[in-house]
Amino acid sequence: MILTRFFDEPLAQASFLIGCSHSGDAIVIDPNRRIEQYIAAAEHAGLRISAVTETHIHADFVSGARELASRTGARLHLSDEGGDAWRYRYATEAGAALLRDGSTIEIGRVRLTAMHTPGHTREHLSFLVTDTAGADGPIGIVTGDFVFAGDVGRPDLLERAAGVANAADLGARTLFRSLQRFRTLPEHLQVWPGHGAGSACGKGMSSMPQTTVGYELRYNWAFGIADEAEFVRQALTGLPEAPRYFGQMKRINRDGPPLLGGQKVPTLLPEQRLGPLLAGGAIVVDLRTAAAFAAGHVPGTISIPYNKSFTNWAGSLLPFDQDFYLIADERGRSVLERAARDLSMIGLERIAGAFGTEVLEVWTLQEGPLQTAAQLTPAEVAERVEREEVHVVDVRNQSEWDAGHLPGAIHIPLGSLPERIATLPTDRPLVLHCQGGGRSAIGVSLLQAAGHQAVANLATGYGGWINAGLPTVPGHPGSDD
């Protein structure tokens, strides 16, 4: 048996190629849209991809299963569990084999046995992997978003991201029962999870690429709780904010991701095009660092720096049904290509064009000065708050707000800011803050692009405010954002 793990850093997502060296067949589990990596790995190992499957309908990225099967001629294998609402709607059209609890997929001398493990999602499958050439029992289990190293899949996404009423409590209770079944597995089994640290699909997973059943039974918090009600309480407590694009991903992956037919590279446009585009209301995203954007940017552009949080904020703030444009820094084409790849991973494919940073100089020469974004210290903000000269807007998540916030602050999480700009007061300048200054810098750019000129960023964020010994007030758990 051959096993290769692939890990996408921006998504903190793992996928797997499992092959049989005897027959030359291979299966890919949970592929993302970077399908060339699987094809290249299979070719390098002398394998042909004859099957493609996934553990569940993903919420955090657009699945590459349909694309990979189409490119290679492999057979799709998709879950038929979970009820009508969350079955794969494109399965029949794609000629997919439907999997139920106990279904098997034979890859030469390697057998995958589907195990229905609902809770994170209703249709979720895990796959017990047996190398029948040398054993009559499984060597490991691909758990997807069921069991992670040190954590379990969050059960609330159908409710919080996809809008299914009352699904979180039911999901947590279902997950508890699935975990009792996991307890019965042999402790020596390898566990190959679908995510590592940094994913929003759990709340405290480790970065370890694999673990074992026995280790998780001993040290994973979820297996230390015997009471179902207490498990439900803890499973639904302390969860990170679900990125706003997750609901869109669920629908795309359920209904059938469109076929890309290869990675598209953004077209570089003449610098003179930027002015007319902005005048016509186009969305233009500056990928440079927050500091570079604050020092000088084209008025009307928004800042989403190309860093480890890029995918999350692009998915939360950019429209899926509208063209947009990019500006990249001096690293140029490579940044544009990588950004386009990452955007396609979450279904943001309508990049209508791009500009290099030369556009900043051309703008200065032809249109006027660049816009800047004021960066304030905690002491400067405290002084202005005391004089009632500014309104403070906290763009952190609900759990961060609940842990404490600035006196008199307005709370609007960054993902909700675009739709609530019109509700902000206009009688005083605005100061935005988050925990460390990164999210609020994005928020400042959104307000500037919407026409707010008197807006600044608390550069060191709430952390800097605390370190300066300035006063805070406790939050109120359960309060409305």
C-alpha positions as CSV (number, residue, x, y, z in Angstrom):
1,M,0.0,0.0,0.0
2,I,1.2,3.5,-0.9
3,L,-0.1,6.5,1.1
4,T,0.7,10.1,0.4
5,R,-0.6,13.1,2.4
6,F,-1.1,16.5,0.9
7,F,-1.5,19.6,3.1
8,D,-2.7,23.0,1.9
9,E,-1.4,25.6,4.3
10,P,-4.0,28.4,3.7
11,L,-6.8,26.0,4.3
12,A,-5.0,23.9,6.9
13,Q,-6.5,21.0,4.9
14,A,-5.3,17.5,4.3
15,S,-6.1,15.1,1.5
16,F,-4.7,11.7,0.7
17,L,-3.7,9.5,-2.2
18,I,-3.8,5.8,-1.4
19,G,-2.5,3.3,-4.0
20,C,-1.9,-0.4,-4.6
21,S,1.6,-1.0,-6.0
22,H,0.5,-4.4,-7.3
23,S,-2.4,-3.3,-9.4
24,G,-1.2,0.3,-10.0
25,D,-4.6,1.7,-8.9
26,A,-5.0,4.7,-6.6
27,I,-7.8,6.6,-4.9
28,V,-7.7,10.2,-3.8
29,I,-9.7,11.2,-0.7
30,D,-10.9,14.8,-0.1
31,P,-9.1,16.5,-3.0
32,N,-9.1,20.2,-3.3
33,R,-9.0,22.1,-6.5
34,R,-5.3,21.9,-6.9
35,I,-5.7,18.6,-8.8
36,E,-2.4,18.7,-10.6
37,Q,-0.6,17.8,-7.4
38,Y,-2.5,14.5,-7.2
39,I,-2.0,13.7,-10.9
40,A,1.7,14.4,-10.6
41,A,2.1,12.3,-7.4
42,A,0.3,9.4,-9.0
43,E,2.4,9.5,-12.1
44,H,5.6,9.7,-10.0
45,A,4.6,6.6,-8.1
46,G,3.6,4.7,-11.2
47,L,-0.1,4.8,-10.3
48,R,-3.3,5.7,-12.1
49,I,-6.1,7.4,-10.2
50,S,-9.1,5.1,-10.7
51,A,-11.3,6.4,-7.9
52,V,-12.0,9.6,-6.1
53,T,-14.0,10.1,-2.9
54,E,-14.5,12.5,0.0
55,T,-15.6,12.2,3.6
56,H,-18.3,14.8,3.4
57,I,-19.8,17.9,1.8
58,H,-17.1,20.5,2.7
59,A,-17.8,23.9,4.0
60,D,-14.3,25.5,4.0
61,F,-13.2,25.0,0.3
62,V,-14.6,24.0,-3.0
63,S,-14.1,20.3,-3.5
64,G,-11.8,19.1,-6.3
65,A,-13.4,15.6,-6.4
66,R,-15.6,16.3,-9.4
67,E,-12.7,18.1,-11.3
68,L,-10.2,15.3,-10.6
69,A,-12.6,12.5,-11.6
70,S,-13.4,14.4,-14.8
71,R,-9.8,15.0,-15.7
72,T,-8.6,11.4,-15.0
73,G,-11.7,9.4,-15.9
74,A,-11.8,8.0,-12.3
75,R,-15.0,6.8,-10.7
76,L,-16.5,9.1,-8.1
77,H,-17.7,7.6,-4.8
78,L,-20.0,9.8,-2.8
79,S,-21.9,9.5,0.5
80,D,-25.6,8.6,0.2
81,E,-26.1,9.1,3.9
82,G,-27.6,12.1,5.7
83,G,-31.1,12.5,4.2
84,D,-32.4,14.2,1.1
85,A,-31.4,17.8,2.1
86,W,-27.7,17.0,2.2
87,R,-27.2,14.4,-0.5
88,Y,-25.0,15.2,-3.5
89,R,-27.3,16.6,-6.1
90,Y,-24.9,16.0,-9.0
91,A,-24.1,12.3,-8.1
92,T,-26.3,10.8,-10.7
93,E,-25.2,13.2,-13.5
94,A,-21.5,12.4,-12.6
95,G,-22.1,8.6,-12.6
96,A,-21.0,8.4,-9.0
97,A,-21.1,5.2,-6.9
98,L,-23.2,5.9,-3.8
99,L,-21.8,4.9,-0.4
100,R,-23.6,3.8,2.7
101,D,-22.3,2.6,6.1
102,G,-20.3,-0.6,5.4
103,S,-19.8,0.1,1.6
104,T,-16.4,-0.9,0.3
105,I,-14.1,0.5,-2.4
106,E,-11.5,-1.9,-3.7
107,I,-8.3,-0.3,-4.9
108,G,-6.3,-3.3,-6.1
109,R,-5.4,-5.1,-2.8
110,V,-6.4,-2.1,-0.7
111,R,-9.9,-2.0,0.7
112,L,-11.6,1.1,2.0
113,T,-14.7,0.5,4.2
114,A,-17.1,3.4,4.7
115,M,-18.1,4.1,8.3
116,H,-21.0,6.6,8.7
117,T,-19.8,9.1,11.3
118,P,-22.4,12.0,11.4
119,G,-22.2,15.0,13.7
120,H,-20.0,17.5,11.9
121,T,-22.3,16.9,9.0
122,R,-25.1,14.5,8.5
123,E,-23.6,12.6,5.5
124,H,-20.1,12.3,6.9
125,L,-18.2,9.1,6.2
126,S,-14.8,7.9,7.6
127,F,-12.8,5.3,5.7
128,L,-11.2,2.3,7.4
129,V,-8.2,1.3,5.3
130,T,-7.1,-2.3,5.0
131,D,-4.0,-3.5,3.1
132,T,-5.3,-7.0,2.3
133,A,-2.0,-8.1,0.8
134,G,-0.6,-8.5,4.3
135,A,-3.5,-8.1,6.8
136,D,-7.1,-9.0,7.4
137,G,-7.8,-5.9,9.5
138,P,-7.5,-2.2,9.0
139,I,-4.2,-0.3,9.4
140,G,-5.9,3.1,9.8
141,I,-8.9,5.3,9.4
142,V,-9.3,8.5,7.3
143,T,-11.5,10.6,9.6
144,G,-12.1,13.8,7.6
145,D,-13.7,16.3,9.9
146,F,-14.9,13.7,12.4
147,V,-11.9,13.2,14.7
148,F,-8.8,15.4,14.6
149,A,-5.6,15.2,16.5
150,G,-6.8,16.6,19.9
151,D,-10.2,17.7,18.8
152,V,-13.4,16.7,16.9
153,G,-15.3,18.4,14.1
154,R,-17.6,21.3,15.2
155,P,-21.3,20.3,15.0
156,D,-22.7,23.8,14.5
157,L,-21.9,24.7,10.8
158,L,-25.2,23.6,9.3
159,E,-26.9,26.1,11.6
160,R,-24.4,28.9,11.8
161,A,-23.1,28.8,8.2
162,A,-25.9,27.1,6.1
163,G,-28.8,28.5,8.1
164,V,-30.4,25.2,9.1
165,A,-32.5,26.0,12.2
166,N,-31.7,24.0,15.4
167,A,-29.1,21.9,13.7
168,A,-26.3,22.6,16.2
169,D,-27.7,20.8,19.2
170,L,-28.8,17.9,17.1
171,G,-25.4,17.8,15.4
172,A,-23.6,17.7,18.8
173,R,-25.8,14.9,20.1
174,T,-25.3,12.9,16.9
175,L,-21.5,13.5,17.1
176,F,-21.5,12.2,20.7
177,R,-23.1,8.9,19.5
178,S,-20.6,8.6,16.6
179,L,-17.7,9.0,19.0
180,Q,-19.0,6.0,21.0
181,R,-18.6,4.0,17.9
182,F,-15.1,5.3,17.4
183,R,-14.3,4.1,20.9
184,T,-14.8,0.5,19.7
185,L,-12.0,0.7,17.1
186,P,-8.7,-1.1,17.8
187,E,-6.3,1.3,19.6
188,H,-3.4,0.6,17.2
189,L,-5.2,2.1,14.2
190,Q,-3.6,5.2,12.6
191,V,-5.9,8.2,12.4
192,W,-5.5,10.4,9.3
193,P,-7.6,13.6,9.9
194,G,-8.7,16.1,7.3
195,H,-7.5,19.3,9.0
196,G,-4.7,20.6,11.2
197,A,-4.2,23.6,13.4
198,G,-5.5,26.8,11.8
199,S,-8.7,25.4,10.4
200,A,-12.1,26.8,11.5
201,C,-13.6,23.3,11.3
202,G,-12.7,22.7,15.0
203,K,-11.7,24.7,18.0
204,G,-8.4,23.3,19.3
205,M,-6.9,20.7,17.0
206,S,-3.2,19.9,16.9
207,S,-0.9,20.3,14.0
208,M,0.2,16.7,14.2
209,P,-0.3,15.1,10.7
210,Q,-1.6,11.8,12.2
211,T,-2.4,10.2,15.5
212,T,-3.8,6.9,16.7
213,V,-7.2,5.8,18.1
214,G,-5.6,4.9,21.4
215,Y,-3.9,8.3,21.8
216,E,-7.1,10.1,21.1
217,L,-9.1,8.0,23.5
218,R,-6.7,9.0,26.2
219,Y,-5.9,12.6,25.4
220,N,-8.6,14.1,23.2
221,W,-11.0,16.2,25.3
222,A,-14.1,14.8,23.6
223,F,-13.4,11.3,24.9
224,G,-13.0,12.4,28.4
225,I,-16.8,13.2,28.7
226,A,-19.2,10.4,29.4
227,D,-22.3,12.5,29.8
228,E,-24.1,13.4,26.6
229,A,-25.5,16.7,27.9
230,E,-22.1,17.8,29.1
231,F,-20.6,16.9,25.8
232,V,-23.1,18.9,23.9
233,R,-22.4,21.9,26.2
234,Q,-18.7,21.7,25.7
235,A,-18.9,21.0,21.9
236,L,-20.9,24.1,21.3
237,T,-18.8,26.4,23.6
238,G,-15.7,28.4,22.5
239,L,-16.1,27.7,18.8
240,P,-14.4,30.2,16.5
241,E,-16.6,32.4,14.3
242,A,-17.7,30.5,11.2
243,P,-16.3,32.3,8.2
244,R,-19.2,33.8,6.2
245,Y,-18.3,32.0,3.0
246,F,-18.8,28.5,4.6
247,G,-22.5,28.4,3.7
248,Q,-21.7,29.2,0.1
249,M,-19.2,26.4,0.0
250,K,-21.7,23.9,1.4
251,R,-24.2,24.7,-1.4
252,I,-21.5,24.6,-4.1
253,N,-20.2,21.3,-3.0
254,R,-23.6,19.7,-2.6
255,D,-25.0,20.9,-6.0
256,G,-21.8,20.3,-7.9
257,P,-18.7,22.5,-8.3
258,P,-18.2,23.9,-11.8
259,L,-15.4,22.4,-13.8
260,L,-12.4,24.7,-14.1
261,G,-10.5,23.0,-16.9
262,G,-7.2,24.3,-15.6
263,Q,-5.9,27.2,-13.4
264,K,-6.6,30.7,-14.9
265,V,-4.0,33.4,-14.4
266,P,-5.3,37.0,-14.0
267,T,-4.7,39.3,-17.0
268,L,-2.5,42.4,-16.3
269,L,-4.3,45.5,-17.3
270,P,-2.9,49.0,-18.3
271,E,-2.6,51.3,-15.4
272,Q,-5.0,53.8,-17.0
273,R,-7.9,51.4,-16.7
274,L,-8.0,51.6,-12.9
275,G,-9.6,55.1,-12.7
276,P,-12.6,54.3,-14.9
277,L,-13.1,51.0,-13.2
278,L,-13.3,52.6,-9.7
279,A,-15.5,55.4,-11.0
280,G,-17.9,52.7,-12.3
281,G,-18.1,51.0,-8.9
282,A,-15.7,48.1,-9.5
283,I,-14.3,46.2,-6.5
284,V,-10.5,46.5,-6.5
285,V,-8.5,44.5,-3.8
286,D,-5.0,45.6,-2.8
287,L,-3.0,42.5,-1.8
288,R,0.0,44.4,-0.3
289,T,0.7,44.4,3.4
290,A,-1.5,46.4,5.8
291,A,1.4,48.7,6.5
292,A,2.0,49.4,2.8
293,F,-1.6,50.0,2.2
294,A,-1.9,52.4,5.2
295,A,1.2,54.4,3.9
296,G,-0.5,55.0,0.5
297,H,-3.2,53.5,-1.6
298,V,-5.5,54.3,-4.5
299,P,-8.7,55.9,-3.1
300,G,-11.6,53.5,-3.4
301,T,-9.5,50.3,-3.2
302,I,-9.8,47.9,-0.3
303,S,-7.1,46.1,1.6
304,I,-7.0,42.3,2.0
305,P,-3.4,41.4,2.5
306,Y,-2.1,38.3,0.9
307,N,-1.1,36.4,4.1
308,K,-2.3,33.4,6.0
309,S,-5.7,35.0,6.6
310,F,-6.3,36.0,3.0
311,T,-8.6,33.1,2.1
312,N,-10.8,33.7,5.1
313,W,-11.3,37.4,4.6
314,A,-11.6,37.3,0.8
315,G,-14.3,34.6,1.2
316,S,-16.1,36.7,3.8
317,L,-15.9,40.1,2.1
318,L,-15.9,39.6,-1.7
319,P,-19.0,38.8,-3.7
320,F,-19.3,35.4,-5.5
321,D,-21.5,36.8,-8.2
322,Q,-19.6,39.9,-9.3
323,D,-16.3,40.7,-11.0
324,F,-13.4,42.1,-9.0
325,Y,-9.8,43.2,-9.6
326,L,-6.5,42.7,-7.8
327,I,-3.4,44.9,-7.1
328,A,-0.2,43.0,-6.2
329,D,3.1,44.3,-4.8
330,E,6.6,44.2,-6.3
331,R,6.8,40.4,-6.2
332,G,4.3,40.7,-9.0
333,R,3.1,37.8,-11.1
334,S,3.8,35.1,-8.6
335,V,1.6,36.7,-6.0
336,L,-1.2,37.2,-8.5
337,E,-1.0,33.5,-9.5
338,R,-0.9,32.3,-6.0
339,A,-3.7,34.6,-4.9
340,A,-5.9,33.5,-7.9
341,R,-5.2,29.8,-7.0
342,D,-6.3,30.4,-3.4
343,L,-9.4,32.3,-4.4
344,S,-10.4,29.5,-6.8
345,M,-10.1,27.1,-3.9
346,I,-13.1,28.8,-2.3
347,G,-15.0,29.5,-5.5
348,L,-14.0,33.1,-6.1
349,E,-13.2,32.9,-9.8
350,R,-14.4,36.2,-11.2
351,I,-11.1,37.9,-11.3
352,A,-11.6,40.3,-14.2
353,G,-8.0,41.6,-14.2
354,A,-5.1,42.8,-12.2
355,F,-2.6,45.6,-11.8
356,G,1.0,45.8,-10.6
357,T,2.2,48.4,-8.1
358,E,3.2,50.7,-11.0
359,V,-0.5,51.7,-10.9
360,L,0.3,53.7,-7.7
361,E,2.8,55.9,-9.4
362,V,0.7,56.4,-12.4
363,W,-2.3,57.3,-10.2
364,T,-0.2,59.9,-8.4
365,L,1.0,61.5,-11.7
366,Q,-2.4,61.5,-13.4
367,E,-5.1,61.5,-10.7
368,G,-3.7,63.0,-7.5
369,P,-2.3,62.0,-4.2
370,L,-2.6,58.5,-2.7
371,Q,-4.9,58.0,0.3
372,T,-3.4,57.1,3.7
373,A,-4.9,55.4,6.8
374,A,-4.1,56.9,10.1
375,Q,-2.6,54.6,12.7
376,L,-3.2,55.6,16.4
377,T,-1.6,54.4,19.6
378,P,-3.7,53.3,22.6
379,A,-2.8,56.5,24.4
380,E,-4.0,58.6,21.5
381,V,-7.2,56.7,21.3
382,A,-7.8,56.9,25.0
383,E,-7.3,60.6,25.0
384,R,-9.8,61.1,22.2
385,V,-12.3,58.8,23.8
386,E,-12.1,60.7,27.0
387,R,-12.8,63.9,25.2
388,E,-15.7,62.3,23.3
389,E,-14.0,63.1,20.0
390,V,-14.3,59.7,18.4
391,H,-16.5,56.6,18.3
392,V,-14.7,53.3,18.7
393,V,-15.7,50.3,16.6
394,D,-14.6,46.8,17.7
395,V,-14.5,44.4,14.7
396,R,-13.5,41.3,16.7
397,N,-15.6,38.1,16.9
398,Q,-18.3,37.6,19.5
399,S,-16.2,35.4,21.8
400,E,-13.5,38.1,21.9
401,W,-16.0,40.8,22.7
402,D,-17.5,38.6,25.4
403,A,-14.1,38.4,27.1
404,G,-13.8,42.2,27.4
405,H,-14.0,45.3,25.4
406,L,-13.3,49.1,25.3
407,P,-15.8,51.3,27.2
408,G,-18.5,52.6,24.9
409,A,-17.3,50.7,21.9
410,I,-19.6,49.6,19.0
411,H,-19.4,45.9,18.2
412,I,-19.6,44.9,14.5
413,P,-17.5,41.8,13.6
414,L,-15.5,42.4,10.5
415,G,-17.4,40.0,8.3
416,S,-20.6,41.9,9.0
417,L,-19.1,45.4,8.5
418,P,-20.0,45.9,4.8
419,E,-23.7,45.5,5.4
420,R,-23.7,47.7,8.5
421,I,-21.6,50.6,7.3
422,A,-24.8,52.7,6.9
423,T,-25.6,52.2,10.6
424,L,-22.4,53.8,11.8
425,P,-22.6,57.2,13.4
426,T,-21.3,60.1,11.4
427,D,-21.1,62.9,14.0
428,R,-17.5,62.0,15.0
429,P,-14.4,60.3,13.5
430,L,-14.3,56.5,13.8
431,V,-11.5,54.4,15.3
432,L,-11.5,50.7,14.5
433,H,-9.8,48.0,16.4
434,C,-9.4,44.2,16.6
435,Q,-7.1,42.1,18.7
436,G,-3.8,43.0,17.1
437,G,-4.5,45.6,14.3
438,G,-4.8,43.3,11.2
439,R,-8.6,42.9,10.9
440,S,-9.3,46.5,11.8
441,A,-6.9,47.6,9.0
442,I,-9.1,45.8,6.6
443,G,-12.1,47.4,8.2
444,V,-10.6,50.9,7.8
445,S,-10.1,50.3,4.1
446,L,-13.8,49.2,3.7
447,L,-15.0,52.4,5.4
448,Q,-12.7,54.6,3.3
449,A,-13.8,52.9,0.1
450,A,-17.4,53.6,1.2
451,G,-16.7,57.3,1.6
452,H,-15.8,57.6,5.3
453,Q,-12.8,59.9,5.4
454,A,-12.5,60.5,9.2
455,V,-11.5,56.9,10.1
456,A,-8.4,55.5,11.8
457,N,-6.9,52.2,13.0
458,L,-5.8,51.4,16.6
459,A,-2.6,49.9,15.3
460,T,-1.8,47.6,18.3
461,G,-5.4,46.5,18.8
462,Y,-7.1,45.4,22.0
463,G,-3.9,43.6,23.0
464,G,-2.0,46.9,22.9
465,W,-4.8,48.6,24.9
466,I,-4.5,46.0,27.6
467,N,-0.7,46.2,27.7
468,A,-1.0,49.9,28.1
469,G,-3.0,49.4,31.3
470,L,-6.1,51.2,29.9
471,P,-9.6,50.4,31.3
472,T,-11.9,47.8,29.8
473,V,-15.4,46.5,30.6
474,P,-16.5,42.8,30.7
475,G,-18.5,41.5,27.9
476,H,-22.0,40.0,28.1
477,P,-22.1,36.4,26.8
478,G,-25.0,35.9,24.4
479,S,-25.2,39.6,23.5
480,D,-26.2,40.6,20.0
481,D,-23.4,41.6,17.7
